Amino acid sequence: SSGNINFSKPRRPSGTKSVKKDDVVQHAIIRLSDAGFRCGSFGPFTTLMKLLEAVSASLPFDLLFDKPPIEGIIKDDDLQPSPNAVFFRKFALSCNIDTANWDGLANSKGNEEMGRYLVSEGDTAEDNEVQNTQLHRFGIFSQLLTLTDIRTQLCAVASADYSEMIKTKSQFNYDFDNIDEDSVGSLSDDTPLGLGVEERYAIASRLVRPFLIWCRTLENHAIHLIAPGLEDVSEEPQPFALAFTESAIELAPHDESSILDGGDTMIRRMIQPGSGVEFRTLRVGEGGESAMIVLFSKNEAIEWLKSNGMEKSNKDALHRLALMEERRVIEPIALSDLHLKAFSQLSHDEEEIICYRFVDPWEVEVLENREGETKAAALGREHYHAFNVSSVLSSCEAINRKLGGLHLLAMWSNQKGSLRLTKAIASVYPPWERDTGGDLQMIQGTINEPTPFQNSIRQHMYRNALFRRLDLPQRFLALVQVELLDLKNLNTSGGASLSVFALLRLKRQGSSAPLTHKARTLDSATTLPVKIVKSSGPNAPASWGSLVRFRFPLPEDVNCDGTSFDEDREALFKGPPCTLQLSIYEKKFMSDFSLGEADVKLDALTSGGQMEEWVPLRSPKRGINWFTRIRLTFRFELMCLPTSNEEEPPASVGLSKIQQLSRQGGTHEDKVKRSASTPDILSYFESM
């Protein structure tokens, strides 16, 4: 209050003990909220407590004496918390944040009342527990969201410029002309007593510190709920079985008698020698624009499932294949869509046969332009859409309605809670980076620390796991950009020119698949021929300038190290691509001439970083004569999974490229690569 205060001396009781001069406390400074500093004379009193009681009696409000400042007496340097902030201090130390409490849906006694309110009919006890846990996480973040905005406002008030307030007095209904000369609206440049910048900062910090402590306490509690340790986010999924009705296929709880794997176990068994399933290697496209694909027949897969006792009837086998299609373990392709040419032993009826191709969980896509980085696509075993604010908002709407009704939903929308939650998770540090400075990872006495490239993938796999844990659709995809800057032959002098092009591919470590203009895979890219003038000198300008972009997903059913929970899938598709395979050719009229090839490890790349180096090109016959200068860039793009069944699924990356190449040059059968589950098909997976 800023009204007049009567600083009258309280009456001294009769018969009190005489007071010595040195024991008298007779001066006090009273600080009011908007009246600055006021002084008054009280006393004499024998103790400080009696003086404070007299001051309290003279004020329009009572001073608080129930709890003294926890950190002791306020020192002269003004760095200790203010005793007038006991209210905030109580909240920071004794606030019960075990459960979220919005609109009375939860209380400190437990989640029982909230559980009864939110339980849906037919939900199991386990489902209810999971739902209440989600509500608890969103409730804590909602409280933190509110406190953050309050903190921003309080800090703005504490550091506001009082002179600017006087300049804009016409905007307020306040009598600025009658402000007391001793009154200070804030800690501004007009603050009396000659306070410097450091003193003003110290006082402002002391005023808001208790509230900041409260916010930090809630932040520490929210970290363990929203960004827990690896053991909580890398939980192996439970086995499931197939349950189907006339109208739908569903995943049923695990049954000992009928366990259904994700489909990779079936693939691994099918490709073994002697399985009886015939695999056909086809070349789609023609000339330099072609790729090799491996297909197997749907009818043969049905017969194989029955002969191996995995299914009893055609209907059961079809349902299993349908589920594998739904999970994108396999992808159907009709031979009639491939523009078949010179196909051996294939009748007209066989053209209508449906075949399948395997889908790599780490499938790599070659992007045609920069807009393709955020283009919706069926990539790997998931469908991805461009990041959409409405999708993120809709994913949080249901749980906020249950948690706090329309009031919390309106607050969440006004404060952009979904976007702030996304930014928080997208920038969170994983547990191993929070514990920096600890012991190095050792295996059999040798250091086994992940490379910067692997650590960047692990970091975003962890963030994807946090989004998945909160039932949010956001997911990170990895993008690698390759720039071909220059090409030099150190054994010849400058002056001549040549037209060159390059073949590029991201592959796994240890892959032995060749990369030539005659043998390519779907995930390989080729650049347009560019005429390069040979230049000399250490500062010669870049003469090439071709650019290629790749992207690949971070699969769902893996831990933060990229290891699949399914041993069979891990055996077939082990880890992300970590090597750039490069082949460079000179374009000639009759036949292209190979200048050399190289494998460039991506170990030194970090998220958002670049790597530029000269790479030697090795030729099997001529050794190393040519060097190319490349620049690599590595980053991640945030996309979204489908949030409803009404969204139209995007086109498959692999299927779209197969159809495009087939339209351009048709489809040819590679007779050499035609095999019935021989070791040749095993080498196909080993070379991926």
C-alpha positions as CSV (number, residue, x, y, z in Angstrom):
1,S,0.0,0.0,0.0
2,S,1.2,3.5,-0.7
3,G,-1.1,5.4,1.7
4,N,0.0,7.4,4.7
5,I,1.5,5.4,7.5
6,N,1.4,6.5,11.1
7,F,4.8,5.9,12.7
8,S,3.7,6.6,16.2
9,K,5.6,5.1,19.2
10,P,3.9,2.4,21.0
11,R,3.3,2.9,24.7
12,R,5.9,1.5,26.9
13,P,4.4,-0.8,29.5
14,S,4.8,0.3,33.1
15,G,7.3,-1.5,35.3
16,T,9.6,-2.6,32.5
17,K,13.2,-3.3,33.0
18,S,15.6,-0.4,32.4
19,V,17.3,-0.4,29.1
20,K,21.0,0.4,28.5
21,K,21.9,2.7,25.7
22,D,23.9,0.0,23.8
23,D,21.0,-2.4,23.9
24,V,18.5,0.0,22.3
25,V,17.3,-0.7,18.7
26,Q,15.4,2.5,17.7
27,H,15.6,2.9,13.9
28,A,13.9,1.0,11.2
29,I,13.6,1.2,7.4
30,I,10.2,0.2,5.9
31,R,10.1,-0.7,2.2
32,L,6.6,-0.6,0.6
33,S,5.6,-1.9,-2.8
34,D,5.2,1.4,-4.7
35,A,6.2,4.0,-2.2
36,G,10.0,3.5,-2.2
37,F,11.9,3.7,1.1
38,R,10.4,5.3,4.2
39,C,12.0,5.8,7.5
40,G,10.6,6.1,11.0
41,S,11.9,6.1,14.5
42,F,10.8,3.5,17.0
43,G,12.0,2.5,20.4
44,P,13.8,2.0,22.4
45,F,13.2,-1.8,22.5
46,T,15.3,-4.5,24.1
47,T,15.0,-6.9,21.1
48,L,14.6,-6.7,17.4
49,M,11.4,-8.8,17.6
50,K,9.7,-6.3,19.7
51,L,10.7,-3.6,17.3
52,L,9.2,-5.6,14.4
53,E,6.0,-6.1,16.3
54,A,5.7,-2.4,16.8
55,V,6.3,-1.8,13.1
56,S,3.8,-4.4,12.2
57,A,1.2,-2.8,14.4
58,S,1.7,0.5,12.6
59,L,1.3,-0.9,9.1
60,P,-2.0,-1.5,7.3
61,F,-0.9,-5.1,7.0
62,D,0.9,-7.5,9.3
63,L,4.4,-8.6,8.8
64,L,5.1,-12.4,8.6
65,F,7.0,-13.9,11.5
66,D,6.2,-17.6,11.1
67,K,9.3,-18.6,9.2
68,P,12.6,-16.7,9.1
69,P,14.7,-16.5,5.9
70,I,16.2,-19.9,5.3
71,E,19.5,-18.6,4.1
72,G,20.0,-16.4,7.2
73,I,20.4,-12.7,7.6
74,I,20.4,-10.4,4.6
75,K,24.0,-9.2,4.1
76,D,25.1,-5.8,3.0
77,D,25.9,-6.9,-0.5
78,D,22.2,-7.5,-1.2
79,L,22.9,-11.0,-2.7
80,Q,20.6,-12.9,-0.2
81,P,16.9,-13.6,-0.8
82,S,14.5,-10.9,0.4
83,P,12.6,-11.8,3.6
84,N,9.5,-10.2,2.1
85,A,9.4,-13.1,-0.4
86,V,8.4,-15.8,2.1
87,F,5.3,-16.6,0.1
88,F,7.3,-17.7,-3.0
89,R,9.8,-19.4,-0.8
90,K,7.1,-21.5,0.8
91,F,5.9,-22.6,-2.6
92,A,9.4,-23.5,-3.8
93,L,10.2,-25.7,-0.8
94,S,6.8,-27.2,0.2
95,C,4.8,-27.3,-3.1
96,N,3.5,-30.8,-3.7
97,I,4.1,-31.6,-7.4
98,D,3.7,-35.3,-7.3
99,T,0.6,-35.1,-9.4
100,A,-0.8,-32.6,-11.9
101,N,-3.6,-30.6,-10.6
102,W,-5.8,-28.9,-13.1
103,D,-9.5,-28.2,-12.4
104,G,-9.4,-30.6,-9.5
105,L,-8.8,-33.6,-11.7
106,A,-5.9,-34.7,-9.4
107,N,-4.9,-34.1,-5.8
108,S,-1.9,-34.7,-3.6
109,K,-3.5,-37.9,-2.2
110,G,-3.0,-39.7,-5.5
111,N,-4.5,-40.2,-9.0
112,E,-7.5,-42.2,-7.9
113,E,-10.0,-39.4,-8.4
114,M,-8.4,-38.4,-11.8
115,G,-8.3,-42.0,-12.8
116,R,-12.1,-42.5,-12.1
117,Y,-12.8,-39.4,-14.1
118,L,-10.7,-40.3,-17.1
119,V,-11.2,-44.0,-17.4
120,S,-13.0,-45.1,-20.5
121,E,-15.3,-48.0,-20.6
122,G,-13.5,-51.2,-21.8
123,D,-10.0,-49.9,-20.8
124,T,-7.8,-52.3,-18.9
125,A,-6.0,-51.4,-15.7
126,E,-2.7,-51.2,-17.7
127,D,-4.3,-48.8,-20.2
128,N,-5.5,-46.6,-17.4
129,E,-2.1,-46.5,-15.8
130,V,-0.5,-45.5,-19.1
131,Q,-3.1,-42.8,-19.6
132,N,-2.7,-41.4,-16.1
133,T,1.1,-41.3,-16.6
134,Q,0.6,-39.3,-19.8
135,L,-1.7,-36.9,-18.0
136,H,0.9,-36.4,-15.3
137,R,3.6,-35.6,-17.8
138,F,1.4,-33.1,-19.7
139,G,0.2,-31.6,-16.4
140,I,3.7,-30.9,-15.2
141,F,4.7,-29.3,-18.5
142,S,1.5,-27.2,-18.4
143,Q,2.4,-25.9,-15.0
144,L,5.9,-25.2,-16.1
145,L,4.6,-23.4,-19.2
146,T,2.5,-21.1,-17.0
147,L,5.3,-20.4,-14.6
148,T,7.6,-19.6,-17.5
149,D,5.3,-16.8,-18.7
150,I,4.9,-15.5,-15.2
151,R,8.6,-15.5,-14.7
152,T,9.1,-13.5,-17.9
153,Q,6.6,-10.9,-16.8
154,L,8.2,-10.6,-13.3
155,C,11.7,-10.3,-14.7
156,A,10.4,-7.6,-17.1
157,V,8.9,-5.6,-14.2
158,A,12.1,-6.0,-12.1
159,S,14.3,-4.7,-14.9
160,A,11.9,-2.1,-16.4
161,D,13.1,1.4,-17.2
162,Y,11.2,3.9,-15.0
163,S,12.0,6.8,-17.3
164,E,10.2,5.1,-20.2
165,M,7.2,4.8,-17.9
166,I,7.1,8.5,-17.4
167,K,7.4,9.3,-21.1
168,T,4.4,7.1,-21.8
169,K,2.2,8.4,-19.0
170,S,-0.5,9.5,-21.3
171,Q,-1.4,5.9,-21.9
172,F,-2.3,5.3,-18.2
173,N,-4.9,6.7,-15.9
174,Y,-2.4,7.5,-13.2
175,D,-1.4,10.8,-11.6
176,F,2.3,10.8,-12.3
177,D,2.7,14.4,-11.3
178,N,1.9,13.7,-7.7
179,I,4.4,10.8,-7.3
180,D,6.5,11.2,-4.2
181,E,10.1,12.2,-5.0
182,D,11.3,9.2,-2.9
183,S,9.2,6.7,-4.9
184,V,10.9,4.5,-7.4
185,G,8.8,2.5,-9.8
186,S,11.6,0.0,-10.6
187,L,15.3,-0.6,-10.6
188,S,16.0,1.9,-13.4
189,D,18.6,4.5,-14.2
190,D,16.7,7.0,-12.0
191,T,17.1,4.9,-8.9
192,P,18.5,7.1,-6.1
193,L,21.4,6.4,-3.8
194,G,23.8,6.2,-6.8
195,L,23.3,2.5,-7.5
196,G,25.4,1.1,-10.3
197,V,24.6,-1.5,-12.8
198,E,25.9,-4.4,-10.6
199,E,24.0,-3.1,-7.6
200,R,20.8,-2.8,-9.5
201,Y,21.3,-6.3,-10.9
202,A,21.9,-7.7,-7.5
203,I,18.8,-6.2,-6.0
204,A,16.6,-7.3,-9.0
205,S,18.1,-10.8,-8.7
206,R,17.3,-10.9,-5.0
207,L,13.7,-9.8,-5.6
208,V,12.9,-12.5,-8.1
209,R,15.2,-15.3,-7.0
210,P,12.7,-17.1,-4.8
211,F,10.3,-17.4,-7.8
212,L,13.2,-18.5,-10.0
213,I,14.0,-21.2,-7.5
214,W,10.4,-22.4,-7.7
215,C,10.6,-22.6,-11.5
216,R,13.9,-24.4,-11.4
217,T,12.5,-26.9,-8.9
218,L,9.6,-27.7,-11.3
219,E,12.0,-27.9,-14.2
220,N,14.1,-30.5,-12.5
221,H,11.0,-32.5,-11.7
222,A,9.8,-32.2,-15.4
223,I,13.1,-33.4,-16.8
224,H,12.7,-36.9,-15.3
225,L,9.2,-37.2,-16.6
226,I,9.6,-35.8,-20.1
227,A,13.3,-36.7,-20.8
228,P,14.1,-39.7,-18.7
229,G,17.1,-42.1,-18.8
230,L,17.8,-44.6,-21.6
231,E,16.3,-47.5,-19.6
232,D,12.9,-45.8,-19.7
233,V,12.8,-44.9,-23.4
234,S,14.5,-48.1,-24.8
235,E,11.8,-50.5,-23.7
236,E,11.6,-53.6,-25.9
237,P,8.0,-53.9,-27.4
238,Q,5.9,-56.8,-26.2
239,P,5.3,-59.8,-28.5
240,F,1.9,-59.7,-30.3
241,A,-0.2,-62.1,-32.2
242,L,-2.5,-61.8,-35.2
243,A,-6.2,-61.4,-34.6
244,F,-8.5,-60.8,-37.6
245,T,-12.2,-60.4,-38.3
246,E,-14.1,-60.1,-41.5
247,S,-13.6,-56.3,-41.6
248,A,-10.2,-55.7,-39.9
249,I,-6.8,-57.0,-38.9
250,E,-5.8,-56.3,-35.4
251,L,-2.8,-56.9,-33.1
252,A,-3.8,-59.1,-30.2
253,P,-2.0,-59.7,-26.9
254,H,0.8,-62.2,-27.0
255,D,-0.2,-65.8,-26.9
256,E,2.3,-68.6,-26.3
257,S,0.7,-70.8,-29.0
258,S,0.6,-68.2,-31.8
259,I,3.3,-65.6,-31.8
260,L,3.6,-63.4,-34.8
261,D,6.9,-61.7,-35.5
262,G,7.2,-58.4,-37.3
263,G,7.8,-60.2,-40.6
264,D,11.6,-60.2,-40.8
265,T,11.9,-63.6,-39.3
266,M,9.8,-64.9,-42.2
267,I,12.1,-63.1,-44.7
268,R,15.2,-64.5,-43.1
269,R,13.9,-68.0,-43.3
270,M,12.6,-67.6,-46.8
271,I,16.0,-66.5,-48.3
272,Q,17.8,-69.6,-46.9
273,P,19.0,-72.1,-49.5
274,G,16.4,-74.8,-50.3
275,S,13.3,-72.8,-49.2
276,G,11.8,-73.2,-52.7
277,V,10.9,-69.5,-53.1
278,E,12.3,-68.1,-56.4
279,F,13.8,-64.6,-56.3
280,R,14.1,-62.7,-59.6
281,T,16.6,-59.9,-60.1
282,L,15.2,-57.3,-62.5
283,R,16.8,-54.3,-64.2
284,V,14.4,-51.3,-64.5
285,G,15.4,-48.5,-66.8
286,E,18.0,-48.5,-69.5
287,G,21.6,-47.5,-69.9
288,G,22.9,-45.2,-67.2
289,E,19.4,-44.6,-65.8
290,S,18.8,-48.1,-64.5
291,A,18.7,-49.9,-61.2
292,M,18.5,-53.5,-59.9
293,I,15.6,-54.8,-57.8
294,V,14.9,-58.3,-56.3
295,L,11.3,-59.6,-56.2
296,F,9.5,-62.8,-55.1
297,S,6.1,-64.1,-56.0
298,K,3.1,-63.6,-53.7
299,N,1.7,-67.1,-54.7
300,E,5.0,-68.8,-53.8
301,A,5.1,-67.0,-50.5
302,I,1.6,-68.3,-49.7
303,E,2.7,-71.8,-50.5
304,W,5.9,-71.5,-48.5
305,L,3.9,-70.3,-45.4
306,K,1.7,-73.4,-45.6
307,S,4.4,-75.9,-46.3
308,N,6.5,-74.7,-43.3
309,G,3.5,-74.9,-40.9
310,M,3.4,-71.2,-40.2
311,E,-0.1,-70.9,-41.5
312,K,-2.8,-73.6,-42.1
313,S,-4.8,-72.1,-45.0
314,N,-4.6,-69.6,-47.8
315,K,-6.8,-67.2,-45.9
316,D,-4.4,-67.2,-42.9
317,A,-1.4,-66.8,-45.2
318,L,-3.1,-63.8,-47.0
319,H,-3.8,-62.2,-43.6
320,R,-0.2,-62.6,-42.6
321,L,1.1,-61.0,-45.8
322,A,-1.5,-58.2,-45.5
323,L,-0.2,-57.4,-42.0
324,M,3.4,-57.4,-43.4
325,E,2.3,-55.0,-46.1
326,E,0.6,-52.8,-43.5
327,R,3.9,-52.7,-41.5
328,R,5.8,-52.1,-44.8
329,V,8.0,-55.1,-44.3
330,I,7.2,-56.0,-47.9
331,E,5.8,-53.9,-50.7
332,P,3.6,-55.3,-53.5
333,I,4.4,-54.6,-57.1
334,A,2.3,-55.8,-60.1
335,L,4.4,-57.1,-63.0
336,S,1.9,-55.5,-65.4
337,D,3.1,-52.1,-64.2
338,L,6.7,-52.6,-65.0
339,H,6.6,-52.4,-68.9
340,L,8.2,-55.9,-69.3
341,K,10.7,-56.4,-72.1
342,A,12.5,-59.6,-73.2
343,F,11.2,-61.5,-70.2
344,S,12.0,-65.2,-70.2
345,Q,9.4,-67.9,-69.4
346,L,6.7,-65.4,-68.6
347,S,3.2,-65.8,-70.1
348,H,0.5,-63.2,-70.5
349,D,-1.3,-64.5,-67.4
350,E,1.9,-64.3,-65.3
351,E,2.1,-60.5,-66.0
352,E,-0.8,-60.1,-63.6
353,I,1.1,-61.8,-60.8
354,I,1.7,-59.7,-57.7
355,C,5.3,-59.7,-56.5
356,Y,6.9,-58.3,-53.4
357,R,10.1,-56.4,-52.7
358,F,11.8,-56.1,-49.3
359,V,11.7,-52.7,-47.6
360,D,14.8,-51.6,-45.7
361,P,13.9,-49.8,-42.4
362,W,16.9,-47.4,-43.2
363,E,15.8,-46.9,-46.8
364,V,17.7,-44.1,-48.5
365,E,16.0,-41.6,-50.8
366,V,17.7,-39.5,-53.4
367,L,16.2,-36.0,-53.4
368,E,15.7,-34.2,-56.7
369,N,15.7,-30.7,-55.2
370,R,15.6,-28.8,-51.9
371,E,11.8,-28.9,-51.7
372,G,12.1,-32.7,-51.5
373,E,13.6,-32.5,-48.0
374,T,10.2,-31.9,-46.5
375,K,8.1,-33.8,-49.1
376,A,5.6,-36.4,-47.8
377,A,6.7,-39.9,-48.6
378,A,6.5,-43.6,-47.6
379,L,10.1,-44.0,-46.6
380,G,11.5,-47.1,-44.8
381,R,8.6,-48.6,-42.9
382,E,6.7,-45.5,-42.0
383,H,4.7,-42.8,-43.7
384,Y,6.0,-39.3,-43.2
385,H,4.3,-36.0,-43.8
386,A,5.7,-32.5,-43.7
387,F,5.8,-30.8,-40.3
388,N,2.3,-29.3,-39.7
389,V,1.3,-27.1,-36.8
390,S,-2.3,-28.3,-36.9
391,S,-1.2,-32.0,-36.7
392,V,0.8,-31.2,-33.6
393,L,-2.0,-29.2,-32.0
394,S,-4.5,-32.0,-32.7
395,S,-2.3,-34.6,-31.1
396,C,-2.3,-32.6,-27.9
397,E,-5.9,-31.6,-27.9
398,A,-7.5,-34.7,-26.5
399,I,-5.2,-35.1,-23.6
400,N,-5.5,-31.4,-22.7
401,R,-9.3,-31.6,-22.8
402,K,-9.1,-34.6,-20.4
403,L,-6.6,-32.9,-18.2
404,G,-8.1,-29.4,-17.7
405,G,-11.0,-28.9,-20.0
406,L,-11.5,-25.9,-22.2
407,H,-9.6,-23.6,-19.8
408,L,-6.4,-25.5,-20.1
409,L,-6.9,-26.0,-23.8
410,A,-7.3,-22.2,-24.3
411,M,-4.2,-21.5,-22.2
412,W,-2.2,-24.2,-24.1
413,S,-3.3,-22.7,-27.4
414,N,-2.6,-19.1,-26.4
415,Q,0.9,-19.9,-25.1
416,K,1.7,-22.2,-28.1
417,G,2.2,-25.1,-25.8
418,S,2.6,-27.7,-28.6
419,L,5.3,-25.7,-30.4
420,R,7.2,-25.0,-27.2
421,L,7.0,-28.7,-26.2
422,T,8.3,-29.6,-29.7
423,K,11.2,-27.1,-29.3
424,A,12.0,-28.4,-25.8
425,I,12.2,-32.0,-27.0
426,A,14.0,-31.1,-30.2
427,S,16.8,-29.4,-28.3
428,V,17.0,-31.7,-25.2
429,Y,20.4,-33.3,-24.4
430,P,20.4,-37.1,-24.2
431,P,21.5,-38.6,-20.8
432,W,25.0,-39.5,-22.0
433,E,25.6,-35.8,-22.9
434,R,24.2,-34.6,-19.5
435,D,26.8,-36.8,-17.8
436,T,29.8,-35.4,-19.7
437,G,33.1,-35.8,-18.0
438,G,32.4,-39.3,-16.8
439,D,34.3,-42.5,-17.6
440,L,34.9,-43.4,-21.2
441,Q,33.2,-46.4,-22.7
442,M,35.5,-49.4,-22.7
443,I,35.2,-52.8,-24.3
444,Q,38.0,-55.4,-23.5
445,G,40.3,-52.6,-22.4
446,T,40.0,-50.5,-25.5
447,I,38.0,-47.2,-25.8
448,N,34.8,-47.7,-27.7
449,E,33.3,-44.2,-28.0
450,P,30.8,-43.6,-30.8
451,T,31.9,-41.4,-33.7
452,P,30.4,-37.8,-34.0
453,F,28.2,-39.1,-36.8
454,Q,26.9,-42.0,-34.8
455,N,26.4,-39.8,-31.8
456,S,24.3,-37.3,-33.8
457,I,22.1,-40.2,-34.9
458,R,21.8,-41.5,-31.4
459,Q,20.9,-38.0,-30.1
460,H,18.0,-37.7,-32.6
461,M,16.9,-41.3,-32.0
462,Y,16.6,-40.4,-28.4
463,R,14.5,-37.4,-29.2
464,N,12.3,-39.5,-31.5
465,A,11.8,-41.9,-28.6
466,L,10.6,-38.9,-26.4
467,F,8.1,-37.9,-29.0
468,R,6.9,-41.5,-29.3
469,R,6.7,-41.8,-25.5
470,L,4.3,-38.8,-25.4
471,D,2.2,-40.1,-28.3
472,L,3.3,-37.2,-30.5
473,P,3.7,-37.5,-34.3
474,Q,6.9,-35.6,-34.7
475,R,9.9,-37.5,-36.0
476,F,13.4,-36.6,-37.2
477,L,14.8,-37.7,-40.6
478,A,18.5,-37.5,-41.4
479,L,19.7,-35.5,-44.5
480,V,23.1,-35.8,-46.1
481,Q,24.2,-33.3,-48.7
482,V,27.1,-34.0,-51.0
483,E,28.8,-31.2,-53.1
484,L,31.3,-32.1,-55.7
485,L,33.6,-29.1,-55.9
486,D,36.6,-30.0,-58.0
487,L,38.5,-32.7,-59.8
488,K,42.3,-32.9,-60.3
489,N,44.9,-35.2,-61.9
490,L,48.2,-34.7,-60.1
491,N,50.2,-36.4,-62.9
492,T,49.2,-34.1,-65.7
493,S,49.5,-30.4,-66.3
494,G,46.5,-28.1,-66.7
495,G,45.0,-26.8,-69.9
496,A,42.8,-29.6,-71.2
497,S,39.1,-30.2,-70.3
498,L,36.9,-33.2,-69.9
499,S,33.2,-34.0,-69.3
500,V,32.6,-36.0,-66.1
501,F,29.7,-37.3,-64.1
502,A,29.5,-39.2,-60.7
503,L,27.5,-42.0,-59.2
504,L,26.9,-41.7,-55.5
505,R,25.3,-43.9,-52.8
506,L,25.0,-44.1,-49.1
507,K,25.8,-47.6,-47.8
508,R,26.4,-49.4,-44.6
509,Q,29.9,-50.1,-43.4
510,G,31.3,-53.3,-45.0
511,S,28.9,-53.3,-47.9
512,S,30.4,-54.8,-51.0
513,A,27.8,-53.9,-53.6
514,P,29.4,-52.4,-56.7
515,L,28.5,-49.0,-58.0
516,T,28.9,-48.7,-61.7
517,H,26.8,-47.4,-64.6
518,K,25.8,-51.0,-65.3
519,A,25.0,-52.1,-61.7
520,R,23.2,-49.7,-59.5
521,T,20.6,-49.8,-56.7
522,L,17.5,-47.8,-56.3
523,D,19.1,-45.6,-53.6
524,S,22.0,-44.5,-55.9
525,A,22.2,-41.1,-57.6
526,T,23.9,-39.9,-60.8
527,T,24.9,-36.3,-61.6
528,L,24.6,-34.6,-65.0
529,P,27.8,-34.5,-67.1
530,V,29.8,-31.3,-66.4
531,K,32.6,-30.0,-68.5
532,I,35.6,-29.4,-66.2
533,V,38.6,-27.2,-67.2
534,K,41.8,-28.4,-65.6
535,S,43.2,-25.6,-63.5
536,S,46.4,-25.4,-61.5
537,G,47.6,-23.6,-58.4
538,P,46.8,-24.0,-54.7
539,N,43.9,-21.4,-54.9
540,A,42.3,-22.5,-58.1
541,P,38.5,-22.0,-58.1
542,A,36.1,-24.9,-57.9
543,S,35.3,-26.1,-61.3
544,W,32.6,-28.8,-60.8
545,G,29.7,-27.7,-58.7
546,S,27.3,-30.7,-58.8
547,L,25.1,-31.3,-55.7
548,V,23.3,-34.4,-54.5
549,R,20.9,-34.8,-51.5
550,F,20.0,-37.9,-49.6
551,R,17.7,-38.6,-46.7
552,F,16.9,-41.6,-44.6
553,P,14.5,-42.3,-41.7
554,L,15.3,-43.2,-38.1
555,P,13.2,-46.5,-37.6
556,E,10.8,-46.9,-34.8
557,D,11.5,-50.4,-33.4
558,V,15.1,-49.7,-32.5
559,N,16.9,-48.5,-29.4
560,C,18.9,-45.2,-29.3
561,D,22.0,-47.0,-30.6
562,G,20.1,-47.9,-33.8
563,T,20.0,-51.6,-32.8
564,S,16.7,-53.3,-33.7
565,F,14.8,-55.2,-31.0
566,D,14.1,-57.9,-33.6
567,E,17.3,-60.0,-34.0
568,D,16.2,-61.2,-37.4
569,R,15.7,-57.7,-38.7
570,E,19.1,-56.6,-37.2
571,A,20.7,-59.5,-39.1
572,L,19.2,-58.4,-42.4
573,F,19.4,-54.6,-42.0
574,K,22.1,-53.7,-39.6
575,G,22.3,-50.0,-38.6
576,P,22.2,-46.8,-40.6
577,P,24.2,-46.0,-43.7
578,C,27.5,-44.4,-42.6
579,T,29.7,-44.4,-45.8
580,L,29.5,-42.4,-49.0
581,Q,30.3,-44.6,-52.0
582,L,31.5,-42.6,-55.0
583,S,32.4,-43.5,-58.6
584,I,33.5,-40.9,-61.2
585,Y,33.4,-41.4,-64.9
586,E,34.5,-39.4,-67.9
587,K,31.7,-39.1,-70.5
588,K,32.8,-40.3,-73.9
589,F,30.9,-40.8,-77.1
590,M,31.2,-44.6,-77.3
591,S,31.8,-45.8,-73.8
592,D,32.2,-44.0,-70.4
593,F,35.6,-44.2,-68.9
594,S,36.1,-44.8,-65.2
595,L,38.4,-42.4,-63.4
596,G,38.2,-44.2,-60.1
597,E,36.1,-44.8,-57.0
598,A,36.2,-44.1,-53.3
599,D,34.5,-44.9,-50.0
600,V,34.2,-41.8,-47.8
601,K,33.4,-42.5,-44.1
602,L,31.0,-40.0,-42.5
603,D,32.4,-40.5,-39.0
604,A,33.5,-36.9,-38.6
605,L,30.2,-35.4,-39.5
606,T,28.1,-33.8,-36.8
607,S,24.5,-32.5,-36.8
608,G,24.5,-29.1,-38.5
609,G,28.2,-29.5,-39.4
610,Q,30.2,-29.7,-42.6
611,M,33.3,-31.6,-43.8
612,E,35.4,-30.7,-46.8
613,E,38.3,-32.8,-48.0
614,W,40.2,-34.1,-51.0
615,V,39.4,-37.7,-51.7
616,P,41.7,-40.0,-53.7
617,L,40.0,-42.0,-56.5
618,R,41.4,-45.6,-56.8
619,S,41.2,-47.4,-60.1
620,P,41.8,-51.2,-60.0
621,K,44.1,-51.0,-63.0
622,R,45.8,-47.6,-62.8
623,G,46.0,-47.0,-59.0
624,I,45.4,-43.5,-57.7
625,N,45.8,-40.7,-60.3
626,W,42.7,-38.5,-59.7
627,F,41.5,-36.6,-56.6
628,T,38.1,-35.0,-56.1
629,R,37.2,-32.3,-53.6
630,I,33.9,-32.8,-51.8
631,R,31.9,-31.0,-49.1
632,L,29.5,-33.0,-46.9
633,T,26.7,-31.5,-44.8
634,F,24.7,-33.4,-42.3
635,R,21.5,-32.3,-40.5
636,F,18.1,-33.5,-39.5
637,E,14.6,-32.4,-40.6
638,L,11.5,-32.6,-38.4
639,M,8.6,-34.4,-40.0
640,C,5.3,-35.9,-38.8
641,L,3.7,-39.3,-38.8
642,P,0.1,-39.6,-39.8
643,T,-2.2,-38.5,-37.0
644,S,-5.5,-40.0,-38.3
645,N,-6.6,-42.7,-40.7
646,E,-8.3,-40.1,-42.8
647,E,-5.0,-38.8,-44.1
648,E,-4.1,-40.1,-47.6
649,P,-1.0,-42.1,-47.4
650,P,1.9,-40.6,-49.4
651,A,3.5,-42.4,-52.3
652,S,6.2,-45.0,-51.7
653,V,9.7,-43.7,-52.5
654,G,11.0,-47.1,-53.8
655,L,7.8,-47.9,-55.8
656,S,7.7,-44.5,-57.4
657,K,11.3,-44.7,-58.6
658,I,10.7,-48.3,-60.0
659,Q,7.7,-47.1,-62.0
660,Q,9.6,-44.0,-63.2
661,L,12.6,-46.0,-64.4
662,S,10.3,-48.6,-65.9
663,R,8.5,-46.0,-68.0
664,Q,11.7,-44.6,-69.3
665,G,13.5,-47.8,-70.3
666,G,11.2,-50.8,-69.5
667,T,12.1,-53.8,-67.3
668,H,14.5,-56.5,-68.1
669,E,15.3,-59.8,-66.3
670,D,18.8,-60.4,-65.3
671,K,19.3,-64.1,-66.0
672,V,22.5,-64.3,-64.1
673,K,20.9,-63.2,-60.9
674,R,17.8,-65.4,-61.1
675,S,18.0,-67.8,-58.1
676,A,15.8,-69.9,-55.9
677,S,16.9,-69.0,-52.4
678,T,20.6,-69.7,-53.2
679,P,23.6,-68.1,-51.4
680,D,23.4,-65.5,-54.2
681,I,20.3,-63.9,-52.5
682,L,22.1,-64.0,-49.2
683,S,24.9,-61.9,-50.7
684,Y,22.3,-59.4,-51.8
685,F,21.5,-58.6,-48.1
686,E,25.1,-58.7,-47.1
687,S,26.0,-56.1,-49.8
688,M,23.3,-53.6,-48.8
